[in-house]
Each structure stands twice: as structure tokens, then as C-alpha cells.
């Protein structure tokens, strides 16, 4: 039966495939000892055929194969899924606790992808995710699963685990009614686990606690279960113990999702309201928006409107992620999918906006959106060549559509020209964004030294009028007001959570105090681990605090932080001069107690980074007119007297005098080229 069905599907798609695929199919079919199953596995244009055969064996009556021109087109009657048969959930966890691996097993069990050894991080589609082995972008997938005679539609969202991408998690949870809280049986509860639990608990979501990696030799599931009970109040009986890598217990997770997570509060009879919670840009199709349908029914060719912008669009295509884009005819209340509606301008897709039918635009209230992301780190991004500014601007606009937590402001520099001042949630977020900008758009650019946003209180009526208010936020150190008009300085603070073995408590405490931290609370979460709550200046943990923390605790500590407002501080701006000229791109703001050490460190690194010239270069660090540190870069030496084989000494003196005059002239007009990686090198300690 399977062979006959495979042959029928094979013949259907053979004639509809392109010439390229037909040629590829002919080569494969001539190989010896290859089955129809292997052919379906390897032919790119028939990849969905195998998935449908697997689904056929599970008797999913809601889905059947459809021969269309779209490579992923399957006929799915989503009207067969009433609201009570829909579950929307996310997987949340600390970094490297197995979220993506669990997502792979769920996709396999439900027949969404074929079972195979190559299924690793299937939902991590970005090149940067594959290279770094971490999830940086939340991904959605719709699954069909039969349970107790009913077929359920499960909408899964795999979220990042690093603190720098917490905005992805918060937006994903807005489209869910429950979460799977995943904890490593070897590492136990860590800092981001606590933060994610607090976020889900605050939103009132159902939480399914799961302990992963019970197959490891060092696994301690009972100890971890006690930690979860002490911190979160879970009973041992409700905590599931699984191995996502081996597939052990994953069936129970699906069962718990259906039984413990409530269906969405949605109604198809109400007017249409959909929430735009994510989007990305396709150069051929424009903006593709991920939406959660809260009420009503959305169909192809419907005219929909954004409640905020009042702009009207026609839905050209809609569907579900299964796990890639799979077009359908409609989306019903409670379901999650994507729409393409001819949005060509990236500014039109506002994350958190509400779509409704054009006729209901004036009568409906918008859905509750998201709190805007608060940038914690700012850096300048400038094109390597000013002729590439337009291309860089286009690339930034398209990538920001996919990462709405990045803020962008226009900026200009005397040395680097026109560019952008961009805000990120952390250094890793900045590094990943820049890597994606380079990989996905082939952009060439320079990133300046990152800094945190400070605030100053201005005194004097003229100064207040000049700066537009009595309190000014400083995003760029070069725009910091002079000392004579500043009444008080404020620096950003964060509330950090550190979890580590108690044997390292002394080392961790010393590190926190050295970074001007104030320990506010500590709690024993079990017999061997302790939780510290520390208030830090953001600038002190910006660069290498996490690396030092891992080194001092043999890699066992975890760290998470959240914004804690501003507090008064004694701040100074340290300028760096090359031959007496201030380089604005290198200016930094720091606490007065760190100024001299910072000046000495950066000057030493500039000496190693800036290439030698034909004239001497003086590198200086200064506060105003006060020089704190100096390094000299010696010039190349040319022996101009080598051609003199004797004679009067006046001949040699004449040549040396002419060389000295040339160097003095070159020093006046010579330009000093700063390599693009200099700004990154000066940050490393």
C-alpha cells in the first residue's frame, strides 16, 4: 500500500517539478538499491510528500495532500479545530537547558518533521544560531496531535534563553496561554529560569514544570525538583522528568500541554482582532507578519486595517508555520499563523499592532500591545565608506523589522561621517545583530565603543533651553554637556540575580564589591546552592563581568539582570587625543574612581592597535585639559645619510635637516587612520 501511494505521489510531483528537479530526480532514480522512501527524502521539491505519508499513518483526518504549485501547500481545514482543541504554548528556560532539542522531539512525535538523526535545532534557522549554538530568535510551529480520539492544534513557540533576548520571550508569551518551564537536571535552577518563571507567573499563564537531561551521569532530578519546590512552589508529582535528546518522557509533555494548558479565550463569532507579535522581511514578498487571531475569522483576499496607522491592506496569502510557511485558506479565532498583505514599507509593521476588518476600524478597541524594549547599551554604526550609507540604511531597516528591540537614531561623526546611534539590550545582542547585518545583507561597517545611557541634570535657564529640558539623557559621550552647566549626574543601575554553589560565595562577593555592587539579599535554594540579589551599576557589568564570574566559580554560576532605574553618581568624560586632536568616537563616560585606570588601559591598547606612520603619534587620555595618561607611537625611520660615503659633515647635516623639516610638515597635514577593529579591542581587558 505504501509503495503504491508513494508511486502515485511521485508521478504527480514528477510532472509538476521544474526541469532542474526533474534532472535531479532522474539521476537519483538511476542509483542502485534506492527505495521510493529514499527518493522522497532527497528530492527537494518533494520534501513535504514524506511528511504527509507519515501523517497519513496517524489517521489525521483534518489534513490531506493537495497537488498545488506551492511547494509546501497542504490542504488543512482549520475550521475543524474548535477553540477547545487549540493549545498555544512556549518553551522557556535558561541557556543550554534543551529548549530547541525538546522542540525537535515534539515536531517528530507529531509527524511535523520526519524522524532522523539530523534533526538538531530545526527551528533555529539563522546562520548565527547554527554557528553559536544558541537561539536568538523566537520561532513558531503549528503541530497536529491526536489524543483521546480528538485531534488538537498545538502552536509551539521556541524562545531564546539568554537575558539579552528577553524581549523575544515577553512578546512570545503574549500569544500563549501556557508555558513549558524547562530545567537542566545537571545544572538545576539558574538565574534566567527564575526570571522566565516570574514573567510567566505575572502574565497568569499555566506553567508545566519539566526537568530535562535525566539521562546524564551527573543528573540529580530529585535535587532539582526540590529546588523548584523551594523557589516556585511546584509539587514533585506535577514535575515531569524527561530526556529530550533520547525522547524519554516527551509523550507525557504533550499530554500535559493538552490537559494543563487552557484553550485560548477566543470566539469566531466576534469581529476580527489579530495581534501582530513578530515579523520579518522577504525581498520578493515584502513584510511577512506573524499574527495571533484573538477573535473572528481571517480569510484570503480580506481587506484588513491596522488600528494604529489606519492603513488598509488586502491579504494576499495566509497560513501556518508547519514548520515552514504552509498556506491555508483561513485562520480562525485562537490560532497562530502568518499573513502577507503587500506591506512594502518596513515602518508599517508595528509590533503589538492590531489588525481588524476595514469596516470595523472605528468600532473596535485595539488589543493590549507590548511594553517597548528599553535599550541598555548604545553604539555608533557607520559605513566603512560613505558611498555605502544608503545600502546600510536599507539593511538596518529590514533587520530591525525582525528585531524590534533595537532602537535606531541618526548620527554623524567628523571622522566616520553619517551613520546611526543604535540601542541594544546587551553586548551579546549587539554582537549578534552586527553579525546578522554582515551575513544576511553583506554590509560593511564600523561599530564604535558601546556605552550605557546616562542622565544629567542641567542648571541655568539658557542651558535648559539649549538642551531642551532640565534632565537630559546622554546616548553619545561626545554630546555630554560641559561640567559648568551640570548640576548632578545619574548612572543606570540593574538588579542582578546570581546563583552559585555556596563554596564560591567568598569569591563572588569580592567580585561584586569590586564592581561597585551592593548585595541586597541572599537565599539558600538547597543544601549546596545560594541565590544572591545584587544592585550593580550597568557600566560595571557591561564588558567582562560574566566571564570573570564563570572563571571564579569554575563555570557553575549563572547571572541574570533587570533594569533598576538610575541613581546619582560622580561621573567624568574621558577623551582620547591623537597628536592633540580629540577623537570623539573613542570618548567614554565612567565613574571618577575608574578614570585614571581606564585612560592608561585604553592608551596602551591604542598604541598597539594604531599602525605606525612616517611621523610620531602621541596618544593621550584626558579629562578636560588634565592629561591622565600618555603613550607614544614611534615613526618609521629612514636612513637618509646612507648614500653619503664620506666627505664633509655638513652634507650629512643638510640631509638630516631636510628630513626633519619634511616630518614637521607631514605632522601638520598627515591623517591618522584608525582600524575598524580598534573600537572593539579597546574594550577587552
Helices and strands as residue ranges (DSSP letters): H 2-16, H 19-29, H 36-42, G 44-46, H 47-57, E 63-65, E 74-76, G 78-80, G 83-85, E 86-93, H 99-109, H 127-132, E 139-147, E 150-158, G 163-165, H 166-173, E 178-184, H 191-202, E 206-212, H 221-232, G 236-238, E 240-241, H 250-260, E 273-282, E 286-295, E 297-299, E 303-306, E 312-314, E 317-321, E 325-328, E 330-332, E 336-340, G 346-348, E 354-357, G 358-360, E 377-383, G 386-388, H 389-402, E 407-413, E 417-424, H 427-441, E 445-447, E 454-458, H 461-467, E 471-474, G 477-479, G 483-485, E 486-501, G 502-504, H 505-514, E 518-524, E 529-537, G 538-541, H 545-552, E 558-569, E 571-578, E 581-582, G 584-586, E 588-591, G 592-594, H 595-609, E 617-623, E 626-633, H 649-669, H 678-681
